[in-house]
Amino acid sequence: MISCNNIHQQFSPNNEIGEESFQARVLQLQRQNLQLFWHQQILEIDQQSDFKQHNLPLARIKRIMKTDEDVKMISADAPVLFSKACELFILELTLRSWLNTEESRRRTLQRIDIANAVNRGEVLDFLVDVVPVNDSQDEVCEKNCGLNESLPHSPNGFMNFSVIDHQF
């Protein structure tokens, strides 16, 4: 992956190159990183011979697929394909978010980075309503949905949830 740190050094405030040039270079860098990512993923998939190793649990994917009333039976290949598709989706969203993190000169990926990644690309437009850009949208959603009292908040602004593993 190509890092944004070099661009920040090249386009420091002392340089006479403007903000537009900086943004254009960052966008070009992001496109290069995404092209490199997909090229690596295609090579990895082409070289993969063992399709029995999965990063996501197939039983859970199958269970989610069965929640659709129209789905009666699921072939053995379908959860494997969904598992890989979900993995690729998570990897790309993470990469796009991380590029926003680097652009902001931070080392911790935050919710705002994910929101910016969703809002910047047409590919992720379907997530615009799911991933709010700022906290005020969260508060509006919580008030409208009646979740204000029921969501466990901590003083640092993060939401605390306990993990419950349902056994079906």
C-alpha positions, 0 to 999 in steps of 0.5 A, spaced: 500 500 500 502 506 498 502 511 504 499 518 504 505 520 509 509 522 503 504 526 500 503 530 507 511 531 507 511 534 499 505 538 500 507 541 507 504 548 509 511 551 507 510 549 499 507 553 495 503 548 492 495 549 493 490 545 497 487 543 490 493 539 488 494 536 494 487 533 494 488 531 487 494 527 489 490 524 495 485 522 490 490 519 485 493 515 491 487 512 493 485 510 486 492 507 485 491 503 492 484 500 490 487 498 483 493 495 487 488 492 492 483 488 487 489 486 483 492 483 489 485 480 491 484 477 484 491 474 484 490 471 491 483 468 488 486 465 482 492 462 486 487 459 491 486 451 491 483 450 498 476 453 498 475 450 505 478 455 509 473 461 510 474 467 514 467 468 516 463 462 519 459 458 513 453 456 518 452 463 520 452 466 513 447 460 511 442 462 517 442 469 515 440 467 508 435 462 510 432 468 514 429 470 507 422 467 506 423 465 499 429 461 500 427 454 501 434 450 500 441 453 499 447 449 495 453 448 498 457 453 494 452 459 496 455 460 503 462 459 500 461 465 495 457 469 500 463 468 505 468 471 500 464 476 497 463 479 505 470 478 506 472 482 500 467 487 501 470 488 509 477 489 506 475 494 501 471 498 506 477 498 511 482 500 505 478 506 503 477 508 511 484 507 512 486 511 506 481 517 510 485 516 516 492 517 513 489 523 509 487 526 516 494 524 519 491 519 524 493 512 526 487 510 529 481 508 524 474 512 526 467 512 525 468 518 521 473 515 516 468 509 515 463 515 513 467 519 509 469 512 505 462 511 504 460 518 502 466 519 497 465 513 492 459 511 488 460 504 490 458 504 497 452 509 496 447 504 498 450 505 505 449 512 506 443 511 510 446 506 514 453 510 516 451 517 519 457 522 517 456 525 524 454 525 531 448 529 530 445 524 525 446 519 530 442 523 535 436 524 530 436 517 529 436 515 536 430 520 538 426 518 532 427 511 533 426 511 540 433 508 542 436 514 546 434 510 553 436 503 551 443 504 548 448 503 552 453 509 552 460 510 556 463 517 558 468 517 552 462 517 547 463 509 545 457 505 545 458 499 549 455 492 547 455 485 550 457 480 545 451 474 545 452 468 541 446 465 540 446 457 539 441 455 534 
